[in-house]
Amino acid sequence: MTACLHQGWLLSLLPAVLLSLHSLPSAPEPVTSQDAELLAGVPEDILCFSRSFEDLTCFWDEEEAASRTFHFYYWDVPTACPVSTWRHGADRMRHVCVFPGQDVRLFIQLHLRVLDATTNQTKYRRELSVDVVGLIAPPANITARWAGAVGQLCVSWQPPLGDYLNFFLYEVRCCPASSSEMPCSTTLDPGGQHPGNPSTSSAISTHAPMVRAAAASLGAGQGLVQANTWVVLRDLQPGARYHIQVRSKPDGTSMDGVWGPWSQAVAAETPHSSGDIELCCSTPDLQHMRCEWSWDPTEPSSSHQLFYRAPPSGAGTREDAWQQCEEVTVGAQGTHSCTFQPRAGSAISVLVNITRPHALPTLSYFKEPFWLHQAVLTDAPQLVQATVSQGQLSLQWLPPLEVLAEQLDYQVRYAVENSHEWKVLQVPQAARKEVLDLQPGARYRAQVRAQPSGPWYQGSWSAWSKPVVVDALANAGKGQAGAEAVARGGTQPRAGDRGRSQSSSFDTGWIVPSVTVVPLLLTGVLLGLRCTFPSLYSNVKQKLWPPVPDPHRALGSFLLESAKHGQVS
């Protein structure tokens, strides 16, 4: 009875034992298909690799039909290595030997031999050392961020093996996220985006690394081999998202091997071009910088931030942190602007971040470095005088900035009122006046603008000044001239000013008659005195026309006196 119960208990445990055996995890395959593909170019029958130079794995493949029992030996004094067999494909078997850790030694020559147990014949031989069969994992902690310039990304990483920091070459490749040329799988930063703060953005950081050497260049979709643990990717498309991968290989000096697998791709985005938002920066006073840009007016709730800084002055120099322009104002039709005071004597870089509600990521727009003295946009010149005389208009103005007076070019334009056909004249540099020919009997509008165009100060044309309206009188060509100047949008001339203008014209017309009448009147008065008061006339004549000395009498007296003095001596 007891024996039957014991036998029944054992039978009841049998399913549980079988189930537990079935559920045991199978050991991972020591050689992956990726490992075999990376070693496919090695011309050896026995393929070996080391992932850390502290391990060693060797394998070879055989046809399943010819599969036999094999023994694997190493060292001069043969030491057996346990061989495991794995199915490879439909009709092939892979035989693998994983060396014991205590037998893995650098720079020691190993003699490998595969023995066919059936025939007791050596089938394969190979000699190697662990230090020349490196198959290294991808670098660690790969990051990609904006490099602080147009179309550039900075990629950095850490060496795959901490004990061999300076023994590797690295290859970097990138491709647009929308491209299918390269199998880039994306690994995004789990921290996500931080809109509005350029220093904490995962894809676009405004803190590029300090330049330590001449940055290497890499075009999209191509590989670059280098020994540094960072690289600057150049000539990328603005506003494009890229997938970037890195792999490593022993440098062939102390260690050698083959290229390891590519890393998982990291994603990074280059800033958009400043032209996409019509970003324009200029200084009106050589001290402050005003930047303007346009945005879709249908998105009034979008957040706009402008950052500026001076770019690094050279290799090995520390760059300035980005400073935020505090007061962003919104104008009509989606125009945004912000004014700040940059550091004197250095170039200026500008970055605009725009965050849209319910949309990621933050859009960045970068303007390449420029100098304050090359981005001058002054106010319009001030017209101070506009007069018409003899069918000509004389204009005079003051420069918008006196310090720029000698480096300003001017343009003057004028047209008949209510006409859109302007005549534009280029005025010599540093001039402050210009004379224009008008048609009598017409009313004209005239304006002037300025542009710095000197050896140091350069910039854009200013706005046109307020228009000045002048009337050219119809009889201006007959010896008389009249002028009336009115600044549109400014103050109209007062009644007293208009009276003075008319009286000035009136006095000018009387100049010719006055010059003719006055001598006639004076002659008549003198004739009347001669007839009525001869003695008074004689006195007045002596006063107005004194007698002229006789030159002959005076010269004779002088010669006579000279002769007397000559005789005495």
ZAPA-353569 format. One record per residue (C-alpha): x, y, z; residue in one letter; residue number from 1. Coordinates in steps of 0.2 Angstrom, whole numbers. Each point is the difference from the previous one (the first is absolute). Example, Ala and Ser with C-alpha at 12.3 -4.5 7.8 and 13.67 -1.06 7.14 Angstrom:
// residues 2
> 62;-22;39;a;1
> 6;17;-3;s;2
// end
This chain:
// residues 569
> 0;0;0;m;1
> 14;12;5;t;2
> 10;-5;-16;a;3
> -16;4;-11;c;4
> -2;17;9;l;5
> 18;5;-3;h;6
> 0;-5;-18;q;7
> -16;10;-3;g;8
> 8;15;8;w;9
> 15;-1;-11;l;10
> -11;-1;-15;l;11
> -9;15;5;s;12
> 16;10;1;l;13
> 6;-5;-18;l;14
> -11;13;-9;p;15
> 7;13;12;a;16
> 18;-5;-3;v;17
> -3;-1;-19;l;18
> -8;17;0;l;19
> 14;8;10;s;20
> 13;-7;-12;l;21
> -9;7;-15;h;22
> -1;17;8;s;23
> 18;2;4;l;24
> 8;14;-11;p;25
> 11;-5;-14;s;26
> 18;7;1;a;27
> 3;14;-12;p;28
> 9;-4;-16;e;29
> 19;5;2;p;30
> 1;5;-18;v;31
> -14;11;-7;t;32
> -3;2;-19;s;33
> 6;18;2;q;34
> 17;-6;6;d;35
> 1;-12;-14;a;36
> -4;14;-13;e;37
> 13;11;7;l;38
> 13;-13;-1;l;39
> -5;-6;-17;a;40
> 15;9;-8;g;41
> 13;-9;10;v;42
> 9;-13;-11;p;43
> 1;-13;13;e;44
> -8;-17;3;d;45
> -1;2;19;i;46
> -8;17;4;l;47
> 5;8;17;c;48
> -5;16;8;f;49
> 2;9;17;s;50
> -13;12;7;r;51
> 11;7;14;s;52
> 18;-7;-3;f;53
> -4;-10;16;e;54
> -10;-13;-9;d;55
> 2;-11;-16;l;56
> -13;-9;-10;t;57
> 4;-11;-16;c;58
> -12;-9;-12;f;59
> -1;-8;-17;w;60
> -15;-6;-10;d;61
> -3;-17;-8;e;62
> -13;-8;-12;e;63
> -13;-9;10;e;64
> 2;-16;-11;a;65
> 18;0;3;a;66
> -2;4;18;s;67
> 11;-10;12;r;68
> 8;0;17;t;69
> 14;13;2;f;70
> 13;3;13;h;71
> 7;18;2;f;72
> 18;2;7;y;73
> 11;15;4;y;74
> 18;3;7;w;75
> 15;-9;-5;d;76
> -4;-13;13;v;77
> -17;-4;-6;p;78
> -14;6;11;t;79
> -18;-5;-4;a;80
> -14;13;-1;c;81
> -17;-6;2;p;82
> -10;2;-17;v;83
> -18;4;-1;s;84
> -10;-2;-16;t;85
> -14;11;-6;w;86
> -11;-1;-15;r;87
> 4;14;-13;h;88
> -12;2;-13;g;89
> -10;-14;-8;a;90
> 15;-12;-4;d;91
> 15;6;10;r;92
> 7;-3;17;m;93
> 11;12;10;r;94
> 13;-6;12;h;95
> 5;12;13;v;96
> 14;0;13;c;97
> 0;13;14;v;98
> 17;1;9;f;99
> 1;-1;19;p;100
> 5;17;7;g;101
> 16;-6;8;q;102
> 7;-5;-17;d;103
> -4;17;-9;v;104
> 17;10;0;r;105
> 5;15;-10;l;106
> 15;-1;-12;f;107
> 2;-18;2;i;108
> 0;-11;-16;q;109
> -14;-13;-1;l;110
> 1;-16;-11;h;111
> -18;-6;-4;l;112
> -4;-17;-7;r;113
> -17;-8;-5;v;114
> 1;-19;0;l;115
> -12;-11;-8;d;116
> -4;-14;13;a;117
> -6;-12;-13;t;118
> 16;0;-11;t;119
> 11;7;14;n;120
> 7;12;-13;q;121
> 3;19;2;t;122
> -13;9;-10;k;123
> 4;19;4;y;124
> 15;9;7;r;125
> 3;18;5;r;126
> 12;11;10;e;127
> -5;16;8;l;128
> 1;11;16;s;129
> -15;7;9;v;130
> 5;18;-3;d;131
> -2;-1;-19;v;132
> -18;-7;0;v;133
> -10;14;8;g;134
> -18;1;-4;l;135
> -5;15;11;i;136
> -17;6;5;a;137
> -6;17;-6;p;138
> 5;16;10;p;139
> -10;4;16;a;140
> -10;16;4;n;141
> -2;7;-18;i;142
> -7;18;0;t;143
> -4;11;-15;a;144
> -3;18;2;r;145
> 1;16;-10;w;146
> 17;7;-2;a;147
> -4;18;0;g;148
> 1;3;-18;a;149
> -10;-2;-16;v;150
> -2;-18;-6;g;151
> 11;-7;14;q;152
> -3;-13;13;l;153
> 13;-6;13;c;154
> 0;-18;4;v;155
> 10;-7;16;s;156
> 1;-17;8;w;157
> 10;-10;13;q;158
> 13;-14;-5;p;159
> -8;-17;1;p;160
> 13;-7;12;l;161
> 6;10;15;g;162
> 16;-9;1;d;163
> 5;4;-18;y;164
> -5;19;-2;l;165
> 13;4;-14;n;166
> 0;-16;-10;f;167
> -15;3;-12;f;168
> -5;7;-16;l;169
> -18;6;-2;y;170
> -11;1;-15;e;171
> -15;12;-1;v;172
> -15;0;-12;r;173
> -16;10;-1;c;174
> -15;1;-11;c;175
> -15;10;-1;p;176
> -14;-7;11;a;177
> -11;-1;-16;s;178
> 13;-9;-10;s;179
> -1;-19;-3;s;180
> 18;-1;-6;e;181
> 7;-6;17;m;182
> -9;-11;13;p;183
> 0;13;14;c;184
> -11;-5;14;s;185
> -3;15;12;t;186
> 3;1;19;t;187
> -7;16;7;l;188
> 6;8;15;d;189
> -12;-6;14;p;190
> 2;17;9;g;191
> -10;8;-15;g;192
> 0;18;-6;q;193
> 1;15;12;h;194
> -8;14;-11;p;195
> 7;17;3;g;196
> 16;-4;8;n;197
> 13;-3;-14;p;198
> 13;-6;13;s;199
> -11;-15;4;t;200
> -7;-6;-16;s;201
> 4;-18;-4;s;202
> 2;2;-19;a;203
> 5;18;-1;i;204
> 12;7;13;s;205
> 7;17;1;t;206
> 15;-6;9;h;207
> 11;-7;-13;a;208
> 16;-9;6;p;209
> 16;10;1;m;210
> 10;-3;-16;v;211
> 16;-10;4;r;212
> 6;-3;-18;a;213
> -4;3;-18;a;214
> -18;-7;-1;a;215
> -2;-14;-13;a;216
> -13;2;-13;s;217
> -13;-13;-5;l;218
> -14;1;-13;g;219
> -17;-8;3;a;220
> 0;-18;-4;g;221
> 19;-3;0;q;222
> 12;-7;12;g;223
> 14;9;9;l;224
> 15;-9;8;v;225
> 9;9;14;q;226
> 8;-4;17;a;227
> -8;14;10;n;228
> -16;-3;11;t;229
> -9;14;-8;w;230
> -3;7;-18;v;231
> -9;15;-8;v;232
> -11;-5;-14;l;233
> -1;14;-13;r;234
> -9;5;-15;d;235
> -17;-7;6;l;236
> -17;7;-5;q;237
> -7;13;11;p;238
> -16;-5;9;g;239
> 3;-19;-3;a;240
> -1;-14;12;r;241
> 14;-13;-1;y;242
> 4;-17;6;h;243
> 18;-3;6;i;244
> 9;-16;3;q;245
> 18;-4;6;v;246
> 11;-16;0;r;247
> 17;-4;6;s;248
> 16;-10;-5;k;249
> 17;-2;8;p;250
> 12;12;-8;d;251
> 12;-13;-6;g;252
> 15;6;10;t;253
> 0;-9;16;s;254
> -17;-9;-3;m;255
> -8;-5;-16;d;256
> -16;-8;-6;g;257
> -15;3;-11;v;258
> -14;14;1;w;259
> -13;-4;13;g;260
> -19;2;-2;p;261
> -8;17;-2;w;262
> -8;8;15;s;263
> -18;4;2;q;264
> -4;16;-9;a;265
> -2;16;9;v;266
> -10;14;-7;a;267
> 4;18;-1;a;268
> -7;15;-10;e;269
> 9;15;-7;t;270
> -7;17;2;p;271
> -10;8;-14;h;272
> 7;14;-10;s;273
> -4;17;6;s;274
> -7;4;-17;g;275
> -15;-11;3;d;276
> -6;13;13;i;277
> 8;15;-9;e;278
> 11;3;15;l;279
> 8;17;-2;c;280
> 11;9;12;c;281
> 7;18;-1;s;282
> 6;14;11;t;283
> -7;17;-1;p;284
> 12;9;12;d;285
> 16;-11;0;l;286
> -4;-6;18;q;287
> -16;-10;0;h;288
> -5;-14;-12;m;289
> -18;-3;-5;r;290
> -5;-16;-8;c;291
> -17;-3;-9;e;292
> -8;-16;-6;w;293
> -16;-5;-7;s;294
> -12;-14;5;w;295
> -17;-7;-5;d;296
> -12;12;7;p;297
> -13;-14;2;t;298
> 11;-7;14;e;299
> -1;14;13;p;300
> 3;-12;15;s;301
> 17;-5;-6;s;302
> 14;4;12;s;303
> 15;9;-8;h;304
> 17;2;9;q;305
> 16;8;-7;l;306
> 18;-4;6;f;307
> 16;8;-5;y;308
> 18;-2;4;r;309
> 18;3;-7;a;310
> 7;-15;-9;p;311
> 16;-8;6;p;312
> 15;11;-6;s;313
> 11;-15;-5;g;314
> 5;-17;3;a;315
> 2;-5;18;g;316
> -10;16;7;t;317
> -14;-1;11;r;318
> -17;5;-7;e;319
> -12;12;8;d;320
> -17;-7;7;a;321
> -15;5;-10;w;322
> -9;15;7;q;323
> -19;3;-2;q;324
> -8;15;-7;c;325
> -12;5;13;e;326
> -13;10;-9;e;327
> -8;-8;-15;v;328
> -14;11;-8;t;329
> -13;-5;-12;v;330
> -5;12;-14;g;331
> -12;-1;-14;a;332
> -2;-15;-12;q;333
> 10;-12;11;g;334
> 16;11;1;t;335
> 10;-3;15;h;336
> 15;11;6;s;337
> 13;1;14;c;338
> 13;13;4;t;339
> 16;-4;10;f;340
> 17;7;3;q;341
> 14;-12;-6;p;342
> 18;0;7;r;343
> 10;13;-9;a;344
> 14;-6;-12;g;345
> -6;-17;-3;s;346
> -11;-9;-13;a;347
> -18;-5;4;i;348
> -9;-16;-2;s;349
> -19;-1;2;v;350
> -11;-14;3;l;351
> -19;0;0;v;352
> -10;-14;8;n;353
> -19;-1;-4;i;354
> -11;-12;10;t;355
> -17;-4;-6;r;356
> -14;-6;11;p;357
> -4;-18;-2;h;358
> 15;-3;-12;a;359
> 18;-7;3;l;360
> 14;3;-2;p;361
> 4;19;3;t;362
> 6;8;-17;l;363
> 16;8;0;s;364
> 6;13;-13;y;365
> 19;5;0;f;366
> 8;16;-7;k;367
> 18;-2;-5;e;368
> 12;12;10;p;369
> 1;18;-6;f;370
> 8;16;6;w;371
> -9;15;7;l;372
> 9;12;-11;h;373
> -5;-10;-16;q;374
> -19;0;5;a;375
> -4;18;1;v;376
> -18;6;-5;l;377
> -1;19;5;t;378
> -16;11;1;d;379
> -4;10;-15;a;380
> 10;16;-3;p;381
> -9;16;5;q;382
> -4;12;-14;l;383
> 3;18;7;v;384
> -2;11;-16;q;385
> -9;-2;-16;a;386
> -1;16;-11;t;387
> -4;2;-19;v;388
> 9;13;-10;s;389
> 1;2;-19;q;390
> -8;-16;-3;g;391
> 11;-10;12;q;392
> -3;-8;17;l;393
> 14;2;13;s;394
> -1;-14;13;l;395
> 11;0;16;q;396
> 0;-13;14;w;397
> 8;-6;16;l;398
> 8;-17;2;p;399
> -9;-12;11;p;400
> 16;-3;10;l;401
> 14;13;0;e;402
> 13;-14;4;v;403
> -5;-8;-17;l;404
> 0;17;-10;a;405
> 15;-4;-10;e;406
> -5;-18;-4;q;407
> -18;3;-6;l;408
> -6;-2;-17;d;409
> -16;9;-5;y;410
> -14;-2;-12;q;411
> -13;13;-5;v;412
> -16;-4;-8;r;413
> -13;12;-7;y;414
> -16;-1;-10;a;415
> -15;11;-5;v;416
> -13;-1;13;e;417
> -13;-15;-2;n;418
> 13;-8;-11;s;419
> 9;-17;4;h;420
> 14;3;-13;e;421
> 14;5;11;w;422
> 16;6;-6;k;423
> 14;-6;11;v;424
> 17;9;1;l;425
> 16;-7;8;q;426
> 8;14;10;v;427
> 19;1;3;p;428
> 6;-8;17;q;429
> -1;12;15;a;430
> -10;13;-10;a;431
> -13;10;9;r;432
> -9;9;-14;k;433
> -6;-3;-18;e;434
> -8;11;-13;v;435
> -14;-8;-11;l;436
> -7;7;-17;d;437
> -19;2;1;l;438
> -13;4;-13;q;439
> -8;17;3;p;440
> -18;0;5;g;441
> 0;-18;9;a;442
> 0;-5;18;r;443
> 13;-13;5;y;444
> 4;-12;14;r;445
> 18;-3;5;a;446
> 8;-12;13;q;447
> 17;-5;5;v;448
> 8;-16;8;r;449
> 17;-5;6;a;450
> 11;-16;0;q;451
> 16;-2;9;p;452
> 13;-6;-13;s;453
> 17;4;7;g;454
> 16;-11;4;p;455
> -7;-4;17;w;456
> -18;4;2;y;457
> -12;-9;-12;q;458
> -18;-4;0;g;459
> -17;2;-9;s;460
> -9;15;-7;w;461
> -11;9;12;s;462
> -18;4;-2;a;463
> -4;15;-11;w;464
> -2;16;9;s;465
> -16;9;2;k;466
> -6;6;-17;p;467
> 3;19;-3;v;468
> -13;8;-13;v;469
> 6;15;-10;v;470
> -9;11;-12;d;471
> 10;6;-16;a;472
> -9;16;-6;l;473
> -4;1;-18;a;474
> 9;17;-3;n;475
> 16;-6;9;a;476
> 10;0;-16;g;477
> -4;19;-3;k;478
> 12;7;13;g;479
> -12;-3;14;q;480
> 0;-14;12;a;481
> -12;-6;14;g;482
> 1;-14;12;a;483
> -11;-9;12;e;484
> 6;-16;9;a;485
> -12;-10;11;v;486
> 5;-16;9;a;487
> -13;-13;-2;r;488
> -3;-9;17;g;489
> 9;15;9;g;490
> -5;17;5;t;491
> -8;12;-13;q;492
> 8;17;-2;p;493
> -7;14;11;r;494
> -8;15;-6;a;495
> 14;11;4;g;496
> 12;-11;-8;d;497
> -10;0;-16;r;498
> -1;19;1;g;499
> 19;1;1;r;500
> 2;-12;-15;s;501
> -12;11;-10;q;502
> 9;17;5;s;503
> 17;-8;-4;s;504
> -7;-3;-17;s;505
> -7;17;-1;f;506
> 16;9;5;d;507
> 10;-10;-13;t;508
> -11;6;-14;g;509
> 3;19;5;w;510
> 19;-2;-1;i;511
> 2;5;-18;v;512
> -12;15;0;p;513
> 9;7;15;s;514
> 17;-1;-7;v;515
> -6;10;-15;t;516
> -11;14;9;v;517
> 13;5;14;v;518
> 13;7;-12;p;519
> -13;10;-10;l;520
> -7;8;16;l;521
> 18;5;6;l;522
> 4;8;-17;t;523
> -16;11;1;g;524
> 4;6;17;v;525
> 18;6;-5;l;526
> -7;9;-15;l;527
> -13;9;11;g;528
> 14;6;12;l;529
> 11;7;-14;r;530
> -14;11;-7;c;531
> -7;6;17;t;532
> 15;0;12;f;533
> 17;1;-10;p;534
> 10;1;16;s;535
> -9;-14;9;l;536
> 2;-11;-16;y;537
> 19;4;-1;s;538
> 2;-6;18;n;539
> -10;-16;-3;v;540
> 10;-3;-16;k;541
> 16;1;10;q;542
> -7;-12;13;k;543
> -6;-13;-13;l;544
> 14;2;-14;w;545
> 16;7;8;p;546
> 12;7;-13;p;547
> 13;-12;-8;v;548
> 18;5;2;p;549
> 9;4;-17;d;550
> 13;-14;-3;p;551
> 11;11;-11;h;552
> 1;14;13;r;553
> 4;-12;14;a;554
> 13;-10;-10;l;555
> 9;16;-5;g;556
> 1;7;18;s;557
> 7;-17;5;f;558
> 14;0;-14;l;559
> 5;18;4;l;560
> 2;-4;18;e;561
> 11;-15;-4;s;562
> 11;10;-11;a;563
> 3;13;13;k;564
> 6;-13;13;h;565
> 11;-8;-13;g;566
> 10;17;-3;q;567
> 2;3;19;v;568
> 8;-17;2;s;569
// end
